[in-house]
Structures are given as structure tokens and as C-alpha cells.
């Protein structure tokens, strides 16, 4: 991609080839799916620490709106948490 200078707190400098970013987009999606597969048998806490489930049991998310469930009929907190309204 290009050449960049890397150094730590001004104590050293080195020049390296810039690698493709993998913290966003399809590259990050692949990375996160790979990490999820590696940790699928690990347990995670849910519900204020009162329940635990396997990490592999959580479904993958997607950016498309067709895969999201409807929020119709759910309650949403308003103000400073003192009020609520129904969607």
C-alpha cells in the first residue's frame, strides 16, 4: 500500500510497508468470525452475571435490515430512565 514510519514515543524509528487495515469492513468480519469459532466452547456471562451460555450459541449479526427482528411492541426508556414508551 505504501511506506510508513513507525516509532514508539520518539525513542526509535523504522520504516515498514503499510498493511491493509483489518479493523473494519469484510476483513474485520472474517477476523471476528474466526475468533468466534476458536472460542465457541467458552462460556460467557449474561443477565448481570446470573446466567451463562456458550459463545458459539450466539447467532451472527449482519448489517442488513432484513435479518433484524422487529422492535414493534417493545418498551423504550425515555428521559433519565424515569419514563417509557411503546414502539
C-alpha angles and dihedrals in degrees: 000000000000145000120275134180117238126193141151119237092326095294098109141010133205134169121230140168110262113244125215114274113253101180096090141031127014093337091059092045090056091046094050092047090051092051090047091053090050091052099037093117095049120102124234128195122244137178101033090318095300097112136037132200136178114267091229091062092068113097120234119255127229134198093231116101093218091072096052121095121241119265094202112134095018123126121240125198117237137193111004092338093285098108137041140195135194121244 
